[in-house]
């Protein structure tokens, strides 16, 4: 259990504490929207009170996460991965929440994906034993930390990308200097095409990087990976063609004996827009000399959204496989009604995701009666730092004091604005608080 510092801040959690230690953190001014009269309670004590989001003293704006939708989404992706023979390492950058990581692992995840070393440090602080870092790591300080983690814990599994000979050299130098006692597992990243993001662009380049890994006894080549979401002008055919190229590189490496010493061959891809294509192509992977870990990394599913991913989700193409549910709703209060066509709420860029789409007005909670009705004739047209600009049509029923429920687009930039998010049941009961670390 975490022990508090003299100034009231929580101490660094021990690896054995796990996310349960978060319940011991004190509620105070650091956390937006929580009831002022809860100051001094622990998060666990506040959760045990099961306050109502609307009548329990929460201030606005307040971001709520639907307990039922989160559970639905966790179960759906577990079933999907099992049905298609995929291992699953959901990308933790979406939520950066140890509590949600624990739930993902309970629902069958192989491990958790990270993007940068800081995220991996958070994961380790809360006991994550398998981390797939879908990026290159050439930072000597980060590699020293990683070597120490691997040296200290034989059960810790870590895999990351490599995409250049120079990167391999930097990793080898840092790991040698850190006295690494076991090799770091790496996968060669295949780029998604010219003009795409990171990754080796050619088969010959992949072989050169693999040769460099083989020459460095601090590293072990265990597979190939990439991100199909970066395929230029992506469509189903282009994405499947790139995925087949990725599988071909894995098969070529296997024939050349490049995975000697690895217990398995990792083949990994899969964001939140094309995992149906990943499932289809990975089902075609031929028998190789070692077992194949077909690793999917989609992360946005845990909360889904009411915008970008609502339109992109592969479940739109395969509706028989199920449907994700948007779990976020941001509740803001109408603070000004300067004209019949205009209103302002007290939530803006500091509170709502806005990098892909503006929030969507979905519901109004009447300040006089507490009744909730559809947000008919109400549109969010812009965001200032702390205000939402709202246009109201003649039929709109909205007055100062009402609460406006907003659907959000892009989970990653919704989670990162809130450090402690109420987990809310359909009747408004808050059952827990989701801690994030950005």
Long-range contacts (C-beta under 8 A, 24 or more apart in sequence): 12-125, 13-125, 13-126, 15-124, 15-125, 15-126, 15-127, 16-127, 17-126, 17-127, 18-98, 18-102, 18-126, 18-127, 19-98, 19-99, 19-101, 19-102, 19-126, 19-127, 19-435, 22-98, 22-99, 22-435, 23-47, 25-435, 27-420, 30-419, 31-419, 31-420, 32-61, 32-62, 32-351, 32-418, 32-419, 32-420, 33-58, 33-59, 33-60, 33-61, 33-62, 33-63, 33-422, 34-58, 34-59, 34-420, 34-433, 35-59, 43-420, 43-433, 43-435, 46-433, 47-430, 47-431, 47-432, 47-433, 50-429, 50-430, 50-431, 51-429, 51-430, 52-427, 52-428, 52-429, 52-430, 53-331, 53-422, 53-424, 53-428, 53-429, 53-430, 54-331, 54-365, 54-370, 54-403, 54-428, 55-370, 55-428, 56-430, 58-422, 60-331, 60-332, 60-333, 60-346, 60-347, 60-403, 61-330, 61-331, 61-332, 61-333, 61-345, 61-346, 61-347, 61-351, 61-352, 62-330, 62-331, 62-422, 63-328, 63-329, 63-330, 63-331, 63-351, 63-414, 63-417, 63-418, 63-421, 63-422, 64-328, 64-329, 64-330, 64-331, 64-421, 64-422, 64-423, 64-424, 65-303, 65-327, 65-328, 65-421, 65-422, 65-423, 65-424, 65-434, 66-325, 66-326, 66-327, 66-328, 66-329, 66-424, 66-425, 66-426, 67-423, 67-424, 67-425, 67-431, 67-432, 68-325, 68-425, 68-426, 69-303, 69-304, 69-325, 69-326, 69-327, 70-100, 70-103, 70-302, 70-303, 70-327, 70-423, 72-324, 72-325, 73-301, 73-302, 73-303, 73-304, 73-324, 73-325, 73-327, 74-103, 74-104, 74-107, 74-302, 75-107, 76-301, 76-322, 76-323, 76-324, 77-107, 77-298, 77-301, 78-107, 78-108, 78-109, 79-322, 80-275, 80-279, 80-321, 80-322, 81-108, 81-296, 82-108, 83-321, 84-279, 84-282, 84-283, 85-282, 85-283, 85-294, 86-270, 86-278, 86-279, 86-282, 86-294, 86-295, 86-296, 87-293, 87-294, 87-295, 87-296, 88-295, 88-296, 88-297, 88-298, 89-113, 89-130, 89-132, 89-268, 89-295, 89-296, 89-297, 90-297, 90-298, 90-299, 90-301, 90-302, 91-115, 91-134, 91-271, 91-297, 91-298, 91-299, 91-300, 92-119, 92-123, 92-299, 93-119, 93-299, 93-412, 94-299, 94-300, 94-302, 94-303, 94-411, 94-412, 94-415, 95-299, 95-302, 95-303, 95-411, 95-415, 95-434, 95-436, 96-122, 96-415, 96-416, 96-436, 96-437, 96-438, 97-415, 97-434, 97-435, 97-436, 97-437, 98-122, 98-123, 98-125, 98-126, 98-435, 98-437, 99-432, 99-434, 99-435, 100-302, 100-434, 101-126, 101-128, 102-126, 104-302, 110-293, 110-295, 111-157, 113-297, 113-299, 117-142, 117-145, 117-146, 120-146, 120-158, 121-145, 122-437, 124-149, 124-156, 129-153, 129-155, 129-156, 129-157, 130-156, 130-157, 130-158, 131-156, 131-157, 131-158, 131-159, 132-159, 132-160, 132-268, 132-295, 132-297, 133-158, 133-159, 133-160, 133-161, 134-160, 134-161, 134-225, 134-227, 134-268, 134-297, 135-160, 135-161, 135-198, 136-160, 136-161, 136-162, 136-163, 136-164, 136-167, 136-189, 136-198, 137-161, 137-171, 138-167, 138-170, 138-171, 138-174, 139-174, 140-170, 140-173, 140-174, 140-177, 143-171, 143-174, 143-175, 143-178, 143-184, 144-174, 144-177, 144-178, 146-184, 147-174, 147-175, 147-178, 147-179, 147-180, 147-181, 147-184, 148-178, 150-180, 150-181, 150-182, 150-184, 151-179, 151-180, 151-181, 151-182, 154-182, 157-185, 158-184, 158-185, 159-185, 159-186, 159-187, 159-222, 159-223, 159-266, 160-184, 160-185, 160-186, 160-187, 161-186, 161-187, 161-188, 161-189, 161-198, 161-199, 161-225, 162-186, 162-187, 162-188, 162-189, 162-209, 162-212, 162-213, 162-219, 163-188, 163-189, 163-191, 163-198, 163-199, 163-200, 163-209, 164-200, 164-209, 165-208, 165-209, 165-212, 167-209, 168-209, 168-212, 168-213, 168-216, 168-219, 169-212, 169-216, 171-216, 171-218, 171-219, 172-216, 172-218, 172-219, 175-218, 175-219, 176-218, 180-218, 183-217, 183-218, 183-219, 183-220, 184-218, 184-219, 184-220, 185-219, 185-220, 185-222, 185-262, 186-213, 186-219, 186-220, 186-221, 186-222, 187-221, 187-222, 187-223, 187-224, 187-225, 187-266, 187-268, 188-213, 188-221, 188-223, 188-224, 188-225, 188-249, 188-253, 189-224, 189-225, 189-226, 190-224, 190-225, 190-226, 190-242, 190-245, 190-246, 190-249, 191-226, 191-230, 192-226, 192-227, 192-228, 192-229, 192-230, 192-231, 192-232, 192-242, 193-230, 193-231, 193-232, 193-242, 194-232, 195-232, 196-230, 196-231, 196-232, 197-227, 197-230, 199-226, 199-227, 199-230, 203-248, 203-249, 203-252, 206-249, 206-253, 207-252, 207-256, 210-253, 210-258, 214-258, 220-261, 220-262, 221-253, 221-258, 221-259, 221-262, 222-259, 222-262, 222-264, 222-265, 222-266, 223-250, 223-259, 223-262, 223-264, 223-265, 223-266, 223-267, 223-268, 223-293, 224-249, 224-250, 224-253, 224-266, 224-267, 224-268, 225-266, 225-267, 225-268, 225-269, 225-295, 226-268, 226-269, 227-269, 227-271, 228-269, 228-270, 228-271, 228-274, 228-277, 228-278, 229-271, 229-273, 229-274, 234-273, 234-274, 236-274, 236-277, 239-274, 239-277, 240-277, 240-280, 240-281, 243-269, 243-277, 243-278, 243-281, 243-282, 244-281, 244-284, 247-281, 247-282, 247-284, 247-285, 250-285, 250-288, 250-292, 251-285, 251-286, 251-288, 254-288, 254-289, 254-290, 259-289, 259-290, 262-290, 263-290, 263-291, 264-290, 264-291, 264-292, 264-293, 265-289, 265-290, 265-291, 265-292, 265-293, 266-292, 266-293, 266-295, 267-292, 267-293, 267-294, 267-295, 268-293, 268-294, 268-295, 268-296, 268-297, 269-296, 269-297, 270-295, 270-296, 270-297, 270-298, 271-297, 271-298, 271-299, 271-300, 272-298, 272-299, 272-300, 272-301, 272-309, 272-312, 272-313, 273-309, 273-312, 273-313, 273-314, 274-314, 275-314, 276-314, 276-317, 276-318, 276-321, 277-314, 299-412, 300-411, 300-412, 302-327, 302-411, 303-327, 303-328, 303-411, 303-414, 303-415, 304-411, 305-353, 305-407, 305-408, 305-409, 305-410, 305-411, 305-414, 306-360, 306-362, 306-407, 306-408, 306-409, 307-356, 307-357, 307-360, 307-407, 307-408, 307-409, 307-410, 308-356, 308-357, 308-409, 308-410, 309-409, 309-410, 309-411, 310-409, 326-407, 328-407, 328-408, 328-411, 328-414, 329-362, 329-363, 329-405, 329-406, 329-407, 329-408, 330-359, 330-405, 330-406, 330-408, 330-414, 331-365, 331-403, 331-404, 331-405, 331-406, 332-388, 332-403, 332-404, 332-406, 333-401, 333-402, 333-403, 333-404, 334-390, 334-398, 334-399, 334-400, 334-401, 334-402, 334-403, 334-404, 335-387, 335-400, 336-400, 337-398, 337-399, 337-400, 340-392, 340-394, 341-391, 341-392, 341-393, 342-389, 342-390, 342-391, 342-392, 343-378, 343-390, 343-392, 343-398, 344-387, 344-388, 344-389, 344-390, 345-387, 345-388, 345-390, 345-404, 346-386, 346-387, 346-388, 347-386, 347-387, 347-388, 347-406, 348-383, 348-384, 348-385, 348-386, 348-387, 348-388, 349-383, 349-384, 349-385, 349-386, 350-385, 350-386, 350-417, 351-386, 351-417, 351-418, 352-383, 352-388, 352-406, 352-408, 352-414, 352-417, 353-408, 353-409, 353-410, 353-411, 353-412, 353-413, 353-414, 353-417, 354-383, 354-413, 355-410, 355-413, 356-409, 356-410, 356-413, 357-409, 357-410, 358-382, 358-383, 358-409, 359-383, 359-388, 359-406, 359-407, 359-408, 359-409, 360-406, 360-407, 360-408, 360-409, 361-390, 361-404, 361-405, 361-406, 362-405, 362-406, 362-407, 363-404, 363-405, 364-397, 364-398, 364-402, 364-403, 364-404, 364-405, 365-402, 365-403, 365-404, 365-405, 366-402, 367-399, 367-400, 367-401, 367-402, 367-403, 368-401, 372-405, 373-397, 375-404, 375-405, 378-404, 380-406
